[in-house]
Amino acid sequence: MKHSLVALIVGFLFALGLGISGMTQPQKVIGFLDLFGDWNPALAFVMIGAIGVHSVLFRFITKRESPVLVDQFHLPTKSDLTPSLLVGAALFGIGWGIGGFCPGPAITSLPSGNLESAVFVGAMMLGKGLFRICKPLLDKYLP
């Protein structure tokens, strides 16, 4: 129960940050990606702020023997670039650029009744379902 409450609070803070920064508005994301048109640097400032906070706090947090709520840290151990990772990243970027949404902001904007976010989240769920169906083929052809 304690973990669920912490997850709820952290998720709420994340959603609040996305809303305050305007990242739930697809036109801001698309404006950021429009480098040769009417470029909007707002997303760059959000990223720089997030990277700055992470880079400082990560060092302090990982110096602890364990996290506050669990017995050990679960940090990624893989660092190699695989074809499936590159294809997945490309598909993620294409979807982000076309829709103007990233999964977090899209889900955060659902309560607003924005049809674009509902369509995006629906397509994202459909893609997730298709991936599960197609995963055996992907594992066979993309190591």
N, CA, C and O atoms as a GROMACS GRO file, in nm:
protein
  572
    1MET      N    1   0.083  -0.120   0.000
    1MET     CA    2   0.000   0.000   0.000
    1MET      C    3   0.087   0.126   0.000
    1MET      O    4   0.056   0.224  -0.067
    2LYS      N    5   0.196   0.120   0.076
    2LYS     CA    6   0.287   0.235   0.086
    2LYS      C    7   0.345   0.270  -0.051
    2LYS      O    8   0.354   0.388  -0.086
    3HIS      N    9   0.384   0.166  -0.129
    3HIS     CA   10   0.442   0.187  -0.261
    3HIS      C   11   0.339   0.250  -0.356
    3HIS      O   12   0.372   0.338  -0.434
    4SER      N   13   0.216   0.203  -0.347
    4SER     CA   14   0.112   0.255  -0.434
    4SER      C   15   0.085   0.402  -0.407
    4SER      O   16   0.063   0.480  -0.500
    5LEU      N   17   0.086   0.440  -0.281
    5LEU     CA   18   0.063   0.581  -0.246
    5LEU      C   19   0.176   0.669  -0.297
    5LEU      O   20   0.153   0.777  -0.350
    6VAL      N   21   0.299   0.621  -0.281
    6VAL     CA   22   0.415   0.696  -0.332
    6VAL      C   23   0.408   0.708  -0.484
    6VAL      O   24   0.434   0.814  -0.540
    7ALA      N   25   0.373   0.598  -0.551
    7ALA     CA   26   0.360   0.600  -0.697
    7ALA      C   27   0.251   0.699  -0.740
    7ALA      O   28   0.269   0.771  -0.839
    8LEU      N   29   0.141   0.703  -0.669
    8LEU     CA   30   0.034   0.796  -0.700
    8LEU      C   31   0.081   0.941  -0.684
    8LEU      O   32   0.053   1.025  -0.769
    9ILE      N   33   0.150   0.970  -0.577
    9ILE     CA   34   0.199   1.106  -0.552
    9ILE      C   35   0.302   1.147  -0.658
    9ILE      O   36   0.297   1.258  -0.711
   10VAL      N   37   0.396   1.057  -0.689
   10VAL     CA   38   0.498   1.087  -0.790
   10VAL      C   39   0.433   1.106  -0.927
   10VAL      O   40   0.469   1.197  -1.001
   11GLY      N   41   0.338   1.020  -0.960
   11GLY     CA   42   0.266   1.033  -1.087
   11GLY      C   43   0.190   1.164  -1.095
   11GLY      O   44   0.188   1.229  -1.200
   12PHE      N   45   0.128   1.205  -0.984
   12PHE     CA   46   0.058   1.332  -0.981
   12PHE      C   47   0.154   1.449  -1.002
   12PHE      O   48   0.125   1.541  -1.078
   13LEU      N   49   0.269   1.445  -0.935
   13LEU     CA   50   0.369   1.552  -0.951
   13LEU      C   51   0.420   1.557  -1.094
   13LEU      O   52   0.440   1.666  -1.149
   14PHE      N   53   0.443   1.441  -1.154
   14PHE     CA   54   0.487   1.434  -1.293
   14PHE      C   55   0.383   1.496  -1.386
   14PHE      O   56   0.416   1.577  -1.473
   15ALA      N   57   0.257   1.458  -1.367
   15ALA     CA   58   0.148   1.512  -1.449
   15ALA      C   59   0.135   1.662  -1.429
   15ALA      O   60   0.112   1.736  -1.525
   16LEU      N   61   0.150   1.708  -1.306
   16LEU     CA   62   0.142   1.851  -1.277
   16LEU      C   63   0.254   1.926  -1.349
   16LEU      O   64   0.232   2.033  -1.406
   17GLY      N   65   0.375   1.870  -1.345
   17GLY     CA   66   0.488   1.931  -1.415
   17GLY      C   67   0.466   1.936  -1.565
   17GLY      O   68   0.499   2.036  -1.629
   18LEU      N   69   0.411   1.830  -1.622
   18LEU     CA   70   0.382   1.829  -1.765
   18LEU      C   71   0.279   1.936  -1.800
   18LEU      O   72   0.292   2.005  -1.901
   19GLY      N   73   0.177   1.948  -1.716
   19GLY     CA   74   0.073   2.047  -1.742
   19GLY      C   75   0.126   2.189  -1.729
   19GLY      O   76   0.098   2.273  -1.815
   20ILE      N   77   0.201   2.217  -1.625
   20ILE     CA   78   0.255   2.352  -1.603
   20ILE      C   79   0.350   2.391  -1.716
   20ILE      O   80   0.350   2.505  -1.761
   21SER      N   81   0.432   2.296  -1.761
   21SER     CA   82   0.529   2.326  -1.866
   21SER      C   83   0.465   2.334  -2.004
   21SER      O   84   0.530   2.377  -2.100
   22GLY      N   85   0.339   2.293  -2.016
   22GLY     CA   86   0.270   2.299  -2.145
   22GLY      C   87   0.299   2.180  -2.235
   22GLY      O   88   0.264   2.182  -2.353
   23MET      N   89   0.361   2.076  -2.181
   23MET     CA   90   0.398   1.962  -2.263
   23MET      C   91   0.279   1.872  -2.298
   23MET      O   92   0.295   1.775  -2.372
   24THR      N   93   0.162   1.903  -2.245
   24THR     CA   94   0.041   1.829  -2.283
   24THR      C   95  -0.024   1.892  -2.406
   24THR      O   96  -0.129   1.845  -2.452
   25GLN      N   97   0.037   1.996  -2.460
   25GLN     CA   98  -0.015   2.063  -2.578
   25GLN      C   99   0.069   2.021  -2.700
   25GLN      O  100   0.186   2.057  -2.712
   26PRO      N  101   0.008   1.943  -2.791
   26PRO     CA  102   0.085   1.892  -2.905
   26PRO      C  103   0.152   2.002  -2.987
   26PRO      O  104   0.259   1.979  -3.043
   27GLN      N  105   0.092   2.120  -2.996
   27GLN     CA  106   0.152   2.226  -3.077
   27GLN      C  107   0.287   2.270  -3.021
   27GLN      O  108   0.372   2.317  -3.096
   28LYS      N  109   0.309   2.256  -2.888
   28LYS     CA  110   0.440   2.289  -2.831
   28LYS      C  111   0.544   2.187  -2.874
   28LYS      O  112   0.657   2.223  -2.908
   29VAL      N  113   0.506   2.060  -2.872
   29VAL     CA  114   0.600   1.955  -2.911
   29VAL      C  115   0.631   1.966  -3.060
   29VAL      O  116   0.748   1.961  -3.099
   30ILE      N  117   0.530   1.981  -3.141
   30ILE     CA  118   0.551   1.993  -3.285
   30ILE      C  119   0.632   2.120  -3.316
   30ILE      O  120   0.716   2.120  -3.406
   31GLY      N  121   0.605   2.228  -3.242
   31GLY     CA  122   0.683   2.351  -3.260
   31GLY      C  123   0.829   2.331  -3.227
   31GLY      O  124   0.916   2.392  -3.290
   32PHE      N  125   0.858   2.247  -3.128
   32PHE     CA  126   0.997   2.216  -3.093
   32PHE      C  127   1.066   2.138  -3.205
   32PHE      O  128   1.184   2.159  -3.231
   33LEU      N  129   0.991   2.049  -3.269
   33LEU     CA  130   1.048   1.966  -3.375
   33LEU      C  131   1.061   2.040  -3.508
   33LEU      O  132   1.128   1.992  -3.600
   34ASP      N  133   0.997   2.156  -3.520
   34ASP     CA  134   0.999   2.234  -3.644
   34ASP      C  135   1.123   2.325  -3.645
   34ASP      O  136   1.112   2.446  -3.628
   35LEU      N  137   1.239   2.265  -3.665
   35LEU     CA  138   1.365   2.339  -3.656
   35LEU      C  139   1.381   2.448  -3.762
   35LEU      O  140   1.446   2.550  -3.736
   36PHE      N  141   1.323   2.430  -3.878
   36PHE     CA  142   1.343   2.525  -3.986
   36PHE      C  143   1.221   2.613  -4.011
   36PHE      O  144   1.215   2.686  -4.110
   37GLY      N  145   1.123   2.605  -3.923
   37GLY     CA  146   1.002   2.686  -3.936
   37GLY      C  147   0.988   2.776  -3.814
   37GLY      O  148   1.080   2.851  -3.780
   38ASP      N  149   0.874   2.767  -3.751
   38ASP     CA  150   0.845   2.849  -3.633
   38ASP      C  151   0.886   2.770  -3.508
   38ASP      O  152   0.801   2.718  -3.436
   39TRP      N  153   1.018   2.760  -3.484
   39TRP     CA  154   1.071   2.678  -3.377
   39TRP      C  155   1.033   2.733  -3.241
   39TRP      O  156   1.043   2.853  -3.216
   40ASN      N  157   0.988   2.642  -3.152
   40ASN     CA  158   0.952   2.678  -3.014
   40ASN      C  159   1.047   2.605  -2.920
   40ASN      O  160   1.040   2.482  -2.911
   41PRO      N  161   1.137   2.676  -2.849
   41PRO     CA  162   1.237   2.611  -2.766
   41PRO      C  163   1.187   2.565  -2.628
   41PRO      O  164   1.267   2.518  -2.548
   42ALA      N  165   1.057   2.577  -2.600
   42ALA     CA  166   1.005   2.546  -2.466
   42ALA      C  167   1.042   2.406  -2.421
   42ALA      O  168   1.081   2.386  -2.306
   43LEU      N  169   1.031   2.308  -2.509
   43LEU     CA  170   1.062   2.170  -2.471
   43LEU      C  171   1.210   2.154  -2.437
   43LEU      O  172   1.245   2.074  -2.350
   44ALA      N  173   1.295   2.228  -2.504
   44ALA     CA  174   1.438   2.221  -2.473
   44ALA      C  175   1.464   2.266  -2.329
   44ALA      O  176   1.545   2.205  -2.259
   45PHE      N  177   1.395   2.371  -2.285
   45PHE     CA  178   1.412   2.418  -2.147
   45PHE      C  179   1.359   2.317  -2.047
   45PHE      O  180   1.418   2.299  -1.940
   46VAL      N  181   1.249   2.250  -2.081
   46VAL     CA  182   1.195   2.145  -1.993
   46VAL      C  183   1.296   2.032  -1.983
   46VAL      O  184   1.322   1.982  -1.874
   47MET      N  185   1.353   1.991  -2.097
   47MET     CA  186   1.452   1.882  -2.098
   47MET      C  187   1.577   1.920  -2.019
   47MET      O  188   1.627   1.841  -1.940
   48ILE      N  189   1.626   2.041  -2.039
   48ILE     CA  190   1.746   2.086  -1.968
   48ILE      C  191   1.721   2.088  -1.818
   48ILE      O  192   1.808   2.047  -1.740
   49GLY      N  193   1.604   2.134  -1.776
   49GLY     CA  194   1.569   2.134  -1.634
   49GLY      C  195   1.564   1.993  -1.578
   49GLY      O  196   1.615   1.967  -1.469
   50ALA      N  197   1.502   1.902  -1.652
   50ALA     CA  198   1.492   1.762  -1.605
   50ALA      C  199   1.628   1.696  -1.599
   50ALA      O  200   1.658   1.625  -1.503
   51ILE      N  201   1.710   1.718  -1.699
   51ILE     CA  202   1.844   1.659  -1.701
   51ILE      C  203   1.928   1.715  -1.587
   51ILE      O  204   2.003   1.642  -1.523
   52GLY      N  205   1.915   1.844  -1.562
   52GLY     CA  206   1.989   1.906  -1.452
   52GLY      C  207   1.951   1.849  -1.316
   52GLY      O  208   2.038   1.815  -1.236
   53VAL      N  209   1.823   1.838  -1.290
   53VAL     CA  210   1.776   1.781  -1.162
   53VAL      C  211   1.822   1.636  -1.150
   53VAL      O  212   1.872   1.594  -1.046
   54HIS      N  213   1.805   1.559  -1.258
   54HIS     CA  214   1.845   1.418  -1.255
   54HIS      C  215   1.994   1.402  -1.230
   54HIS      O  216   2.035   1.320  -1.147
   55SER      N  217   2.076   1.479  -1.301
   55SER     CA  218   2.220   1.461  -1.289
   55SER      C  219   2.271   1.492  -1.149
   55SER      O  220   2.367   1.430  -1.103
   56VAL      N  221   2.208   1.586  -1.080
   56VAL     CA  222   2.249   1.618  -0.943
   56VAL      C  223   2.196   1.513  -0.846
   56VAL      O  224   2.272   1.458  -0.766
   57LEU      N  225   2.067   1.485  -0.852
   57LEU     CA  226   2.007   1.395  -0.754
   57LEU      C  227   2.049   1.249  -0.772
   57LEU      O  228   2.060   1.176  -0.674
   58PHE      N  229   2.071   1.206  -0.895
   58PHE     CA  230   2.111   1.067  -0.920
   58PHE      C  231   2.237   1.032  -0.842
   58PHE      O  232   2.247   0.924  -0.784
   59ARG      N  233   2.332   1.122  -0.841
   59ARG     CA  234   2.459   1.097  -0.772
   59ARG      C  235   2.438   1.081  -0.621
   59ARG      O  236   2.497   0.994  -0.558
   60PHE      N  237   2.352   1.166  -0.564
   60PHE     CA  238   2.326   1.156  -0.420
   60PHE      C  239   2.247   1.030  -0.386
   60PHE      O  240   2.277   0.962  -0.288
   61ILE      N  241   2.147   0.999  -0.467
   61ILE     CA  242   2.060   0.886  -0.438
   61ILE      C  243   2.135   0.754  -0.450
   61ILE      O  244   2.117   0.666  -0.366
   62THR      N  245   2.217   0.739  -0.554
   62THR     CA  246   2.287   0.610  -0.573
   62THR      C  247   2.404   0.591  -0.476
   62THR      O  248   2.462   0.482  -0.472
   63LYS      N  249   2.439   0.691  -0.400
   63LYS     CA  250   2.541   0.674  -0.296
   63LYS      C  251   2.483   0.603  -0.173
   63LYS      O  252   2.558   0.553  -0.089
   64ARG      N  253   2.351   0.599  -0.164
   64ARG     CA  254   2.286   0.528  -0.054
   64ARG      C  255   2.306   0.377  -0.073
   64ARG      O  256   2.332   0.331  -0.184
   65GLU      N  257   2.293   0.302   0.035
   65GLU     CA  258   2.305   0.156   0.023
   65GLU      C  259   2.186   0.097  -0.050
   65GLU      O  260   2.200  -0.003  -0.121
   66SER      N  261   2.068   0.157  -0.032
   66SER     CA  262   1.947   0.108  -0.099
   66SER      C  263   1.847   0.223  -0.110
   66SER      O  264   1.859   0.323  -0.039
   67PRO      N  265   1.749   0.208  -0.198
   67PRO     CA  266   1.644   0.309  -0.207
   67PRO      C  267   1.561   0.310  -0.078
   67PRO      O  268   1.575   0.222   0.007
   68VAL      N  269   1.476   0.409  -0.064
   68VAL     CA  270   1.397   0.424   0.058
   68VAL      C  271   1.290   0.314   0.070
   68VAL      O  272   1.267   0.263   0.180
   69LEU      N  273   1.226   0.277  -0.040
   69LEU     CA  274   1.110   0.188  -0.032
   69LEU      C  275   1.135   0.043  -0.069
   69LEU      O  276   1.047  -0.041  -0.049
   70VAL      N  277   1.251   0.012  -0.124
   70VAL     CA  278   1.282  -0.127  -0.159
   70VAL      C  279   1.422  -0.162  -0.112
   70VAL      O  280   1.498  -0.075  -0.068
   71ASP      N  281   1.457  -0.292  -0.121
   71ASP     CA  282   1.584  -0.340  -0.066
   71ASP      C  283   1.707  -0.309  -0.149
   71ASP      O  284   1.817  -0.298  -0.095
   72GLN      N  285   1.689  -0.294  -0.282
   72GLN     CA  286   1.805  -0.271  -0.367
   72GLN      C  287   1.770  -0.184  -0.487
   72GLN      O  288   1.653  -0.172  -0.524
   73PHE      N  289   1.872  -0.125  -0.546
   73PHE     CA  290   1.854  -0.048  -0.668
   73PHE      C  291   1.838  -0.144  -0.786
   73PHE      O  292   1.900  -0.251  -0.788
   74HIS      N  293   1.758  -0.106  -0.883
   74HIS     CA  294   1.741  -0.184  -1.006
   74HIS      C  295   1.782  -0.094  -1.122
   74HIS      O  296   1.697  -0.032  -1.187
   75LEU      N  297   1.911  -0.088  -1.148
   75LEU     CA  298   1.964  -0.003  -1.253
   75LEU      C  299   1.989  -0.086  -1.378
   75LEU      O  300   2.022  -0.204  -1.368
   76PRO      N  301   1.976  -0.025  -1.497
   76PRO     CA  302   2.000  -0.101  -1.620
   76PRO      C  303   2.145  -0.148  -1.627
   76PRO      O  304   2.237  -0.078  -1.585
   77THR      N  305   2.162  -0.267  -1.681
   77THR     CA  306   2.296  -0.322  -1.695
   77THR      C  307   2.339  -0.329  -1.841
   77THR      O  308   2.458  -0.336  -1.870
   78LYS      N  309   2.243  -0.329  -1.934
   78LYS     CA  310   2.276  -0.335  -2.076
   78LYS      C  311   2.311  -0.196  -2.127
   78LYS      O  312   2.249  -0.097  -2.089
   79SER      N  313   2.410  -0.191  -2.214
   79SER     CA  314   2.446  -0.063  -2.276
   79SER      C  315   2.466  -0.078  -2.427
   79SER      O  316   2.507   0.018  -2.493
   80ASP      N  317   2.438  -0.197  -2.482
   80ASP     CA  318   2.460  -0.218  -2.624
   80ASP      C  319   2.338  -0.172  -2.705
   80ASP      O  320   2.224  -0.175  -2.658
   81LEU      N  321   2.366  -0.129  -2.827
   81LEU     CA  322   2.261  -0.086  -2.919
   81LEU      C  323   2.223  -0.205  -3.007
   81LEU      O  324   2.303  -0.252  -3.088
   82THR      N  325   2.100  -0.251  -2.991
   82THR     CA  326   2.053  -0.364  -3.071
   82THR      C  327   1.959  -0.312  -3.179
   82THR      O  328   1.904  -0.203  -3.166
   83PRO      N  329   1.941  -0.390  -3.286
   83PRO     CA  330   1.847  -0.346  -3.391
   83PRO      C  331   1.706  -0.321  -3.336
   83PRO      O  332   1.640  -0.225  -3.376
   84SER      N  333   1.659  -0.407  -3.245
   84SER     CA  334   1.524  -0.387  -3.192
   84SER      C  335   1.515  -0.257  -3.110
   84SER      O  336   1.412  -0.190  -3.113
   85LEU      N  337   1.622  -0.221  -3.038
   85LEU     CA  338   1.622  -0.096  -2.964
   85LEU      C  339   1.617   0.023  -3.061
   85LEU      O  340   1.542   0.118  -3.038
   86LEU      N  341   1.695   0.017  -3.167
   86LEU     CA  342   1.698   0.127  -3.265
   86LEU      C  343   1.566   0.140  -3.340
   86LEU      O  344   1.518   0.251  -3.362
   87VAL      N  345   1.506   0.028  -3.378
   87VAL     CA  346   1.376   0.031  -3.447
   87VAL      C  347   1.270   0.086  -3.353
   87VAL      O  348   1.188   0.169  -3.392
   88GLY      N  349   1.271   0.039  -3.229
   88GLY     CA  350   1.174   0.088  -3.131
   88GLY      C  351   1.188   0.237  -3.106
   88GLY      O  352   1.088   0.309  -3.098
   89ALA      N  353   1.311   0.284  -3.093
   89ALA     CA  354   1.335   0.426  -3.071
   89ALA      C  355   1.289   0.509  -3.192
   89ALA      O  356   1.232   0.616  -3.175
   90ALA      N  357   1.314   0.458  -3.311
   90ALA     CA  358   1.270   0.528  -3.432
   90ALA      C  359   1.117   0.536  -3.439
   90ALA      O  360   1.062   0.641  -3.471
   91LEU      N  361   1.050   0.425  -3.410
   91LEU     CA  362   0.903   0.425  -3.411
   91LEU      C  363   0.848   0.520  -3.305
   91LEU      O  364   0.750   0.590  -3.329
   92PHE      N  365   0.910   0.520  -3.189
   92PHE     CA  366   0.868   0.612  -3.082
   92PHE      C  367   0.882   0.756  -3.129
   92PHE      O  368   0.790   0.836  -3.113
   93GLY      N  369   0.996   0.789  -3.187
   93GLY     CA  370   1.020   0.926  -3.235
   93GLY      C  371   0.925   0.967  -3.347
   93GLY      O  372   0.878   1.080  -3.350
   94ILE      N  373   0.898   0.875  -3.438
   94ILE     CA  374   0.805   0.904  -3.547
   94ILE      C  375   0.665   0.931  -3.492
   94ILE      O  376   0.599   1.026  -3.531
   95GLY      N  377   0.621   0.846  -3.400
   95GLY     CA  378   0.489   0.866  -3.339
   95GLY      C  379   0.482   0.996  -3.262
   95GLY      O  380   0.380   1.066  -3.266
   96TRP      N  381   0.588   1.030  -3.192
   96TRP     CA  382   0.596   1.153  -3.115
   96TRP      C  383   0.588   1.274  -3.209
   96TRP      O  384   0.516   1.370  -3.181
   97GLY      N  385   0.662   1.267  -3.319
   97GLY     CA  386   0.663   1.379  -3.414
   97GLY      C  387   0.532   1.395  -3.488
   97GLY      O  388   0.489   1.508  -3.513
   98ILE      N  389   0.468   1.286  -3.526
   98ILE     CA  390   0.342   1.294  -3.598
   98ILE      C  391   0.229   1.339  -3.506
   98ILE      O  392   0.149   1.426  -3.541
   99GLY      N  393   0.223   1.279  -3.388
   99GLY     CA  394   0.111   1.307  -3.297
   99GLY      C  395   0.133   1.427  -3.209
   99GLY      O  396   0.036   1.487  -3.161
  100GLY      N  397   0.257   1.464  -3.186
  100GLY     CA  398   0.285   1.574  -3.096
  100GLY      C  399   0.272   1.535  -2.950
  100GLY      O  400   0.274   1.621  -2.861
  101PHE      N  401   0.260   1.407  -2.925
  101PHE     CA  402   0.247   1.358  -2.788
  101PHE      C  403   0.353   1.253  -2.760
  101PHE      O  404   0.394   1.178  -2.848
  102CYS      N  405   0.396   1.250  -2.637
  102CYS     CA  406   0.475   1.144  -2.580
  102CYS      C  407   0.376   1.068  -2.490
  102CYS      O  408   0.275   1.128  -2.451
  103PRO      N  409   0.398   0.943  -2.456
  103PRO     CA  410   0.297   0.871  -2.377
  103PRO      C  411   0.255   0.941  -2.247
  103PRO      O  412   0.136   0.948  -2.218
  104GLY      N  413   0.349   0.991  -2.170
  104GLY     CA  414   0.314   1.056  -2.043
  104GLY      C  415   0.222   1.175  -2.061
  104GLY      O  416   0.115   1.179  -2.000
  105PRO      N  417   0.260   1.273  -2.143
  105PRO     CA  418   0.171   1.387  -2.165
  105PRO      C  419   0.038   1.350  -2.228
  105PRO      O  420  -0.064   1.413  -2.198
  106ALA      N  421   0.036   1.248  -2.314
  106ALA     CA  422  -0.091   1.208  -2.376
  106ALA      C  423  -0.187   1.154  -2.271
  106ALA      O  424  -0.305   1.190  -2.270
  107ILE      N  425  -0.137   1.069  -2.183
  107ILE     CA  426  -0.222   1.014  -2.076
  107ILE      C  427  -0.263   1.125  -1.980
  107ILE      O  428  -0.377   1.128  -1.933
  108THR      N  429  -0.171   1.216  -1.950
  108THR     CA  430  -0.200   1.327  -1.861
  108THR      C  431  -0.310   1.417  -1.917
  108THR      O  432  -0.390   1.471  -1.841
  109SER      N  433  -0.315   1.433  -2.048
  109SER     CA  434  -0.415   1.522  -2.106
  109SER      C  435  -0.549   1.454  -2.133
  109SER      O  436  -0.642   1.520  -2.179
  110LEU      N  437  -0.562   1.324  -2.107
  110LEU     CA  438  -0.689   1.255  -2.128
  110LEU      C  439  -0.807   1.318  -2.053
  110LEU      O  440  -0.914   1.335  -2.111
  111PRO      N  441  -0.790   1.354  -1.924
  111PRO     CA  442  -0.905   1.412  -1.853
  111PRO      C  443  -0.955   1.545  -1.910
  111PRO      O  444  -1.066   1.588  -1.879
  112SER      N  445  -0.874   1.610  -1.994
  112SER     CA  446  -0.916   1.737  -2.054
  112SER      C  447  -1.023   1.716  -2.160
  112SER      O  448  -1.088   1.812  -2.203
  113GLY      N  449  -1.041   1.592  -2.204
  113GLY     CA  450  -1.138   1.563  -2.309
  113GLY      C  451  -1.086   1.591  -2.448
  113GLY      O  452  -1.162   1.593  -2.544
  114ASN      N  453  -0.956   1.613  -2.460
  114ASN     CA  454  -0.893   1.642  -2.588
  114ASN      C  455  -0.899   1.517  -2.676
  114ASN      O  456  -0.843   1.413  -2.642
  115LEU      N  457  -0.968   1.528  -2.790
  115LEU     CA  458  -0.985   1.414  -2.880
  115LEU      C  459  -0.851   1.365  -2.933
  115LEU      O  460  -0.831   1.244  -2.949
  116GLU      N  461  -0.758   1.457  -2.961
  116GLU     CA  462  -0.626   1.418  -3.012
  116GLU      C  463  -0.555   1.324  -2.916
  116GLU      O  464  -0.496   1.224  -2.957
  117SER      N  465  -0.560   1.356  -2.787
  117SER     CA  466  -0.491   1.271  -2.690
  117SER      C  467  -0.560   1.136  -2.679
  117SER      O  468  -0.494   1.033  -2.663
  118ALA      N  469  -0.693   1.133  -2.687
  118ALA     CA  470  -0.765   1.006  -2.680
  118ALA      C  471  -0.730   0.918  -2.800
  118ALA      O  472  -0.711   0.797  -2.785
  119VAL      N  473  -0.721   0.978  -2.918
  119VAL     CA  474  -0.684   0.901  -3.038
  119VAL      C  475  -0.540   0.851  -3.024
  119VAL      O  476  -0.511   0.735  -3.057
  120PHE      N  477  -0.451   0.936  -2.976
  120PHE     CA  478  -0.311   0.896  -2.960
  120PHE      C  479  -0.299   0.780  -2.860
  120PHE      O  480  -0.231   0.681  -2.888
  121VAL      N  481  -0.364   0.793  -2.745
  121VAL     CA  482  -0.356   0.687  -2.643
  121VAL      C  483  -0.418   0.558  -2.696
  121VAL      O  484  -0.365   0.450  -2.672
  122GLY      N  485  -0.529   0.569  -2.769
  122GLY     CA  486  -0.590   0.451  -2.830
  122GLY      C  487  -0.495   0.384  -2.928
  122GLY      O  488  -0.480   0.261  -2.926
  123ALA      N  489  -0.430   0.464  -3.013
  123ALA     CA  490  -0.335   0.409  -3.110
  123ALA      C  491  -0.215   0.348  -3.038
  123ALA      O  492  -0.161   0.246  -3.082
  124MET      N  493  -0.173   0.411  -2.929
  124MET     CA  494  -0.061   0.359  -2.851
  124MET      C  495  -0.096   0.223  -2.792
  124MET      O  496  -0.015   0.130  -2.794
  125MET      N  497  -0.216   0.210  -2.739
  125MET     CA  498  -0.261   0.081  -2.683
  125MET      C  499  -0.274  -0.025  -2.793
  125MET      O  500  -0.240  -0.142  -2.772
  126LEU      N  501  -0.323   0.016  -2.909
  126LEU     CA  502  -0.333  -0.075  -3.022
  126LEU      C  503  -0.193  -0.123  -3.064
  126LEU      O  504  -0.172  -0.241  -3.089
  127GLY      N  505  -0.099  -0.030  -3.071
  127GLY     CA  506   0.039  -0.066  -3.104
  127GLY      C  507   0.099  -0.161  -3.002
  127GLY      O  508   0.172  -0.253  -3.038
  128LYS      N  509   0.068  -0.138  -2.876
  128LYS     CA  510   0.118  -0.227  -2.770
  128LYS      C  511   0.061  -0.367  -2.788
  128LYS      O  512   0.133  -0.466  -2.774
  129GLY      N  513  -0.067  -0.375  -2.820
  129GLY     CA  514  -0.130  -0.505  -2.844
  129GLY      C  515  -0.071  -0.575  -2.966
  129GLY      O  516  -0.044  -0.695  -2.962
  130LEU      N  517  -0.051  -0.499  -3.074
  130LEU     CA  518   0.009  -0.558  -3.194
  130LEU      C  519   0.152  -0.606  -3.168
  130LEU      O  520   0.193  -0.710  -3.220
  131PHE      N  521   0.224  -0.532  -3.087
  131PHE     CA  522   0.360  -0.574  -3.052
  131PHE      C  523   0.359  -0.709  -2.983
  131PHE      O  524   0.440  -0.796  -3.013
  132ARG      N  525   0.267  -0.725  -2.889
  132ARG     CA  526   0.261  -0.852  -2.816
  132ARG      C  527   0.229  -0.968  -2.911
  132ARG      O  528   0.281  -1.079  -2.894
  133ILE      N  529   0.144  -0.941  -3.009
  133ILE     CA  530   0.109  -1.045  -3.106
  133ILE      C  531   0.228  -1.075  -3.198
  133ILE      O  532   0.255  -1.191  -3.229
  134CYS      N  533   0.298  -0.970  -3.239
  134CYS     CA  534   0.407  -0.984  -3.337
  134CYS      C  535   0.543  -1.012  -3.274
  134CYS      O  536   0.639  -1.038  -3.346
  135LYS      N  537   0.554  -1.008  -3.143
  135LYS     CA  538   0.683  -1.024  -3.077
  135LYS      C  539   0.760  -1.148  -3.119
  135LYS      O  540   0.881  -1.140  -3.139
  136PRO      N  541   0.694  -1.265  -3.133
  136PRO     CA  542   0.771  -1.383  -3.178
  136PRO      C  543   0.841  -1.362  -3.312
  136PRO      O  544   0.954  -1.406  -3.330
  137LEU      N  545   0.775  -1.294  -3.406
  137LEU     CA  546   0.838  -1.266  -3.535
  137LEU      C  547   0.952  -1.165  -3.520
  137LEU      O  548   1.058  -1.180  -3.581
  138LEU      N  549   0.929  -1.063  -3.438
  138LEU     CA  550   1.034  -0.963  -3.417
  138LEU      C  551   1.157  -1.025  -3.354
  138LEU      O  552   1.270  -0.991  -3.391
  139ASP      N  553   1.137  -1.116  -3.259
  139ASP     CA  554   1.251  -1.181  -3.194
  139ASP      C  555   1.329  -1.267  -3.293
  139ASP      O  556   1.451  -1.283  -3.281
  140LYS      N  557   1.258  -1.322  -3.388
  140LYS     CA  558   1.322  -1.409  -3.488
  140LYS      C  559   1.408  -1.329  -3.585
  140LYS      O  560   1.518  -1.373  -3.621
  141TYR      N  561   1.360  -1.209  -3.628
  141TYR     CA  562   1.431  -1.132  -3.731
  141TYR      C  563   1.510  -1.013  -3.679
  141TYR      O  564   1.597  -0.963  -3.749
  142LEU      N  565   1.482  -0.967  -3.557
  142LEU     CA  566   1.557  -0.858  -3.498
  142LEU      C  567   1.618  -0.907  -3.366
  142LEU      O  568   1.549  -0.911  -3.264
  143PRO      N  569   1.743  -0.943  -3.368
  143PRO     CA  570   1.806  -0.999  -3.245
  143PRO      C  571   1.807  -0.902  -3.130
  143PRO      O  572   1.856  -0.934  -3.022
   0.00000   0.00000   0.00000
